C-alpha cells in the first residue's frame, strides 16, 4: 500500500495480510461470522450462504492480519470447523484499504514477528516426505560437492549448499522437539539419514566408476585445499556457524522471509561434507572421511539445537504479546 507522509511525500505501508476461506455448516455460520467481524485483526468479512458444495455449507471470506491468523485458527479448531468444513489461506500481495491497514495496526504484535504454528506443522510435514525429488536434489548436490573436493572449487561448494534440500528435515526435528512429537522426529531422522546415505552412495559409485575408467584421472585428493579444506576440518567455528544458521533458518520459515533461507544454505557445510565423504571413500582418504563425518554431525546438531531454541523463544514471546493484548484490549 502507498500513502502520504506529513510532508506529502509518497511512502509505502506494508500490510501483511492473508486471505482466509472458510466453509462452515449452516448452523455455525452466525457464530463464525460474528467471531470474524468482532476480531480486531480481521476485515473484509463476506458471508455467502449455501455457496459450498463439497463439503456442503456456507462460505465465509475475510482478510486477516498475519499476527491474528494463529489465534483465529485455534478458535475455528475449537469449534470443530476442520472436521465439518474447511479452512484455507493464501497471501495477499497487495491490499489497498484503510480497513485492512487498521486491522493490521490493531492486531497484536507485528506481522513479521508472528508465527503461524499450523503453517509450521504443515510445512515440516511436507519437508520430511521421502520423495524421489528430495533424493535427486540431495544426490545432485552431493555430487557437486564431490567435484568441488577434487578441484578445490568454492563456487561448486556454494552451489552444492544452495541445492541441498536437507534443512527442512532438520527444522522438522527442531519443531518435533518443541511440541514433543516423537513420531515427527522419527520420520525426519529417517528421511535425513536415508537421503544422506543414498546421496553418498551414489556419489561414491560415480567417483569410483569415473576413477576406474579414467574419467577421474586422480589417485588422491589434493594435498593442499586452501579453498575447501574447511569441509573436513571442523573446529569451534563450525558449531557456532551451525547455531547461527539454524536460528536464521527457522526464523526465515516462521516469519515468511524465505529469501533468508539462501543465506542459511550457504552458511553450513552439510552437503559438502557428505560429498567429501563419498570422494574420500572412493579414493581411500580415511582421515578426510572421519573429519567430514564430524563436520556433518556438528552442523546437523548445531542447527537442531538452534532451531529448537528459536522456536521456544518465539513461542514464549508471542504468548507475552497475546497476554499484554488481553490485559489491554484494543476494542
C-alpha positions, 0 to 999 in steps of 0.5 A, spaced: 500 500 500 502 507 498 500 513 502 502 520 504 507 522 509 506 529 513 510 532 508 506 529 502 511 525 500 509 518 497 511 512 502 509 505 502 505 501 508 506 494 508 500 490 510 501 483 511 495 480 510 492 473 508 486 471 505 482 466 509 476 461 506 472 458 510 466 453 509 462 452 515 455 448 516 449 452 516 448 452 523 455 455 525 455 460 520 452 466 525 457 464 530 463 464 525 461 470 522 460 474 528 467 471 531 470 474 524 467 481 524 468 482 532 476 480 531 480 486 531 485 483 526 480 481 521 476 485 515 473 484 509 468 479 512 463 476 506 458 471 508 455 467 502 450 462 504 449 455 501 455 457 496 459 450 498 458 444 495 463 439 497 463 439 503 456 442 503 455 449 507 456 456 507 462 460 505 465 465 509 471 470 506 475 475 510 482 478 510 486 477 516 492 480 519 498 475 519 499 476 527 491 474 528 491 468 523 494 463 529 489 465 534 483 465 529 485 458 527 485 455 534 478 458 535 475 455 528 479 448 531 475 449 537 469 449 534 470 443 530 470 447 523 476 442 520 472 436 521 465 439 518 468 444 513 474 447 511 479 452 512 484 455 507 489 461 506 493 464 501 497 471 501 495 477 499 500 481 495 497 487 495 491 490 499 489 497 498 484 499 504 484 503 510 480 497 513 485 492 512 491 497 514 487 498 521 486 491 522 493 490 521 495 496 526 490 493 531 492 486 531 497 484 536 504 484 535 507 485 528 506 481 522 513 479 521 514 477 528 508 472 528 508 465 527 503 461 524 504 454 528 499 450 523 503 453 517 509 450 521 506 443 522 504 443 515 510 445 512 515 440 516 510 435 514 511 436 507 519 437 508 520 430 511 516 426 505 521 421 502 520 423 495 524 421 489 525 429 488 528 430 495 533 424 493 535 427 486 536 434 489 540 431 495 544 426 490 545 432 485 548 436 490 552 431 493 555 430 487 557 437 486 560 437 492 564 431 490 567 435 484 568 441 488 573 436 493 577 434 487 578 441 484 578 445 490 572 449 487 568 454 492 563 456 487 561 448 486 561 448 494 556 454 494 552 451 489 552 444 492 549 448 499 544 452 495 541 445 492 541 441 498 534 440 500 536 437 507 534 443 512 527 442 512 528 435 515 532 438 520 527 444 522 522 438 522 526 435 528 527 442 531 519 443 531 518 435 533 522 437 539 518 443 541 511 440 541 514 433 543 512 429 537 516 423 537 513 420 531 515 427 527 522 426 529 522 419 527 520 420 520 525 426 519 531 422 522 529 417 517 528 421 511 535 425 513 539 419 514 536 415 508 537 421 503 544 422 506 546 415 505 543 414 498 546 421 496 553 418 498 552 412 495 551 414 489 556 419 489 561 414 491 559 409 485 560 415 480 567 417 483 569 410 483 566 408 476 569 415 473 576 413 477 576 406 474 575 408 467 579 414 467 574 419 467 577 421 474 584 421 472 586 422 480 589 417 485 588 422 491 585 428 493 589 434 493 594 435 498 593 442 499 585 445 499 586 452 501 579 453 498 575 447 501 579 444 506 574 447 511 569 441 509 573 436 513 576 440 518 571 442 523 573 446 529 569 451 534 567 455 528 563 450 525 558 449 531 557 456 532 556 457 524 551 451 525 547 455 531 547 461 527 544 458 521 539 454 524 536 460 528 536 464 521 533 458 518 527 457 522 526 464 523 526 465 515 520 459 515 516 462 521 516 469 519 515 468 511 522 471 509 524 465 505 529 469 501 533 468 508 533 461 507 539 462 501 543 465 506 542 459 511 544 454 505 550 457 504 552 458 511 553 450 513 557 445 510 552 439 510 552 437 503 559 438 502 561 434 507 557 428 505 560 429 498 567 429 501 565 423 504 563 419 498 570 422 494 574 420 500 571 413 500 572 412 493 579 414 493 581 411 500 582 418 504 580 415 511 582 421 515 578 426 510 572 421 511 572 421 519 573 429 519 567 430 514 563 425 518 564 430 524 563 436 520 556 433 518 554 431 525 556 438 528 552 442 523 546 437 523 546 438 531 548 445 531 542 447 527 537 442 531 539 445 537 538 452 534 532 451 531 529 448 537 531 454 541 528 459 536 522 456 536 521 456 544 523 463 544 518 465 539 513 461 542 514 464 549 514 471 546 508 471 542 504 468 548 507 475 552 504 479 546 497 475 546 497 476 554 499 484 554 493 484 548 488 481 553 490 485 559 489 491 554 484 490 549 484 494 543 476 494 542 
